């Protein structure tokens, strides 16, 4: 396996990959906010509960990714 391919496979465990995961997870919050707004407008309790559970999942995901980012520290895969 070439060195470039090995580095590409380690991207998810790198700081750059973690930042990308954080951004994409945070981007999902926009959809949840729209869902919650629509549920409040339509007085749909079930959709509002679904939006709240989804928001909790996003917050938990971001916390896990942040913890992983702190753990990476200096041993970044793509640095060398």
C-alpha positions as CSV (number, residue, x, y, z in Angstrom):
1,X,0.0,0.0,0.0
2,X,1.4,3.4,-0.9
3,X,2.2,6.0,1.7
4,X,-0.4,8.4,0.4
5,X,-3.1,5.7,0.6
6,X,-2.1,4.9,4.2
7,X,-2.3,8.6,5.1
8,X,-5.8,8.9,3.5
9,X,-7.1,5.9,5.5
10,X,-5.9,7.6,8.7
11,X,-7.7,10.9,7.8
12,X,-10.7,10.1,10.1
13,X,-8.4,9.8,13.0
14,X,-6.6,13.1,12.2
15,X,-7.2,16.6,13.5
16,X,-8.4,17.6,10.1
17,X,-10.8,14.7,9.9
18,X,-12.1,15.4,13.3
19,X,-12.7,19.1,12.5
20,X,-14.6,18.0,9.4
21,X,-16.7,15.7,11.4
22,X,-17.5,18.4,13.9
23,X,-18.5,20.8,11.1
24,X,-20.8,18.2,9.4
25,X,-22.4,17.3,12.8
26,X,-22.9,21.0,13.6
27,X,-24.4,21.5,10.1
28,X,-27.0,18.8,11.0
29,X,-28.2,21.2,13.8
30,X,-29.6,23.5,11.1
31,X,-32.0,20.8,10.0
32,X,-33.0,20.0,13.6
33,X,-33.7,23.7,14.2
34,X,-35.9,23.9,11.1
35,X,-37.7,20.7,12.2
36,X,-38.3,22.1,15.7
37,X,-39.6,25.5,14.3
38,X,-42.0,23.7,12.0
39,X,-43.2,21.4,14.8
40,X,-43.9,24.4,17.1
41,X,-45.8,26.2,14.3
42,X,-47.9,23.1,13.6
43,X,-48.3,22.3,17.3
44,X,-47.0,18.8,16.6
45,X,-45.8,17.4,19.9
46,X,-44.4,14.2,18.4
47,X,-42.2,16.0,15.9
48,X,-41.1,18.4,18.6
49,X,-40.0,15.5,20.8
50,X,-38.1,14.0,17.8
51,X,-36.3,17.3,17.3
52,X,-35.4,17.4,20.9
53,X,-34.0,13.9,20.8
54,X,-32.1,14.7,17.6
55,X,-30.7,17.8,19.2
56,X,-29.5,15.8,22.2
57,X,-27.8,13.4,19.8
58,X,-26.0,16.2,18.0
59,X,-24.8,17.7,21.3
60,X,-23.6,14.3,22.5
61,X,-21.8,13.7,19.1
62,X,-20.1,17.1,19.3
63,X,-18.9,16.4,22.8
64,X,-17.5,13.0,21.8
65,X,-15.7,14.6,18.8
66,X,-14.4,17.4,20.9
67,X,-13.0,14.8,23.4
68,X,-11.4,12.9,20.5
69,X,-9.8,16.2,19.2
70,X,-8.3,16.8,22.6
71,X,-6.9,13.3,22.8
72,X,-5.3,13.5,19.4
73,X,-2.9,16.2,20.6
74,X,0.5,15.9,19.1
75,X,0.2,12.3,17.7
76,X,-1.7,13.4,14.6
77,X,-1.7,10.8,11.8
78,X,-1.3,13.2,8.9
79,X,1.6,15.2,10.4
80,X,4.2,12.7,9.7
